[in-house]
Amino acid sequence: MMNNYIEYLRKLNILTRLDLLLLRPDETVVADFTHYTQHKMIRNRRAEARKKFLARILPLFADMPDYPGTDTPA
């Protein structure tokens, strides 16, 4: 099931050129579809956005049983 999420994000990344990450609640990265940038400000913004997501949004959905697999994608 997790492979389906990864494949979906890969295709979405190609079509939209959005930077996408698939994370587990323990902050490990399952799939990383981000484009490298040399701009330090952009890299810092991405790191801050990731921290905010993990700290604020992810706990709201951690107990929801929407995903039937062993991992909870975010």
C-alpha positions in Angstrom: 0.0 0.0 0.0 2.8 2.4 0.8 4.2 1.8 -2.7 0.9 3.2 -4.1 1.4 6.4 -2.2 5.0 6.7 -3.3 4.1 6.2 -7.0 1.2 8.7 -6.7 3.6 11.3 -5.3 6.2 10.6 -7.9 3.6 11.2 -10.7 2.2 14.3 -8.9 5.7 15.7 -8.6 6.4 15.2 -12.3 3.1 16.9 -13.3 3.1 19.8 -10.8 6.8 20.3 -10.1 5.9 20.6 -6.4 8.4 19.5 -3.8 6.8 16.6 -1.9 7.9 14.4 1.0 6.3 11.3 2.4 7.0 11.1 6.1 6.4 8.7 9.0 5.3 10.0 12.4 8.8 9.3 13.7 10.1 11.9 11.2 11.8 9.3 8.9 11.5 10.1 5.2 9.8 7.4 3.1 10.0 9.3 -0.2 11.6 12.6 -1.1 10.7 14.4 -4.3 12.3 17.7 -3.7 14.4 19.7 -6.2 17.9 20.7 -5.0 18.5 24.4 -4.6 21.6 26.3 -3.9 19.7 29.1 -2.2 20.3 28.8 1.5 17.1 30.8 2.3 14.9 28.3 0.4 16.6 25.3 2.1 16.0 27.0 5.5 12.4 27.7 4.7 11.8 24.0 3.7 13.4 22.8 7.0 11.2 25.2 9.0 8.1 24.1 7.2 8.9 20.5 7.8 9.4 21.2 11.5 6.1 23.1 11.8 4.2 20.3 10.0 5.6 17.6 12.3 5.0 19.7 15.4 1.5 21.0 14.6 -0.3 19.1 11.9 0.9 15.6 12.1 -0.3 14.9 15.7 -3.9 15.9 14.7 -4.0 12.9 12.3 -1.7 10.4 14.0 -4.7 8.5 15.7 -6.9 8.4 12.6 -7.2 4.9 11.2 -7.6 6.0 7.5 -4.6 4.1 6.3 -4.8 0.3 6.7 -1.1 -0.4 6.5 1.6 -0.7 9.2 2.9 2.8 8.5 1.0 6.1 8.6 1.9 8.3 5.7 1.8 12.1 6.0 
